Amino acid sequence: MRKAYVDKDNCTSCNQCADNLPKYFMMDEDDVSQTHIAGEAINDAMIPDEDEKKVQKEMDECPGECIHWKKH
């Protein structure tokens, strides 16, 4: 399991990640993406191993290149 977060300063507010993978991404009150787990662990979401590829796909396709894995 790894944690994912969004560098909000580089988010383009395209909604792509939130539309494609709402289980782990949602838009905040400023229409900027953030990671989550059931509305908790905001921008500090622990991604289960079985979903890491789905999150990585969003990272790879993000126009703002702002979704990252947290380094330990």
N, C-alpha and C positions, 0 to 999 in steps of 0.2 A: 504494500500500500504506500502510496505517495500523496503528498498534499499538493493541491493546485490552487493558484491564485491569479487574479487579473491585475495587471499594472494599470490602474485606472487613469493615469495621466496619458496613456497612449491609446485608450479605448476610443473607437470611432463611433460608438453607439449604434452600430449596424443591426444589433439584435440577433445576428446570425447564430451565435452560440446558445443564447437563451431559447431561440426558436427550435434549433436542432437537438439540444440536449438540456431541456428544462429541469431534469433531475439534478443537475449539478451547476447550472448557470441561471441567473436571473438578473434583471435590470434593477438598479436602485432608484431612489427618488429623483436623482439627477439624470436618469436614463443612461447610466454607465453600468457595464456588466460587472458582476461579481460572482464568485463561486459560493456554493452553499450545499448543505446536506439537510434536507427537509426544513429549510428556512433557518437553520442554525449553522454554526461554524462559518459565519460570513467571511468570505474571501480567505478561508483557511480550511477548505474542504478536503477531507481524507478520502481519496478515491480508491475503492476496492480494486484489487488486481484484475478482476474480470472486466472492469470498465475502463481501465487505463488506455486501451487502444481507442475507445470512443472519444475520450477527452483529448488524447494526442491528435486525433483527426481534427478536432476543433482548433487546437493550437496551430496545427499546420495550415489550416484554411483561414485563420483569423486575419482580416485585412490590416488590423492595427498591430499585429504580431505582439499582442499584449498578454497572452495567456501563458503562464509558465509553471513549471514544477518548482516547488520550494526546495532549496538546498538545505540539508541537515546541518 
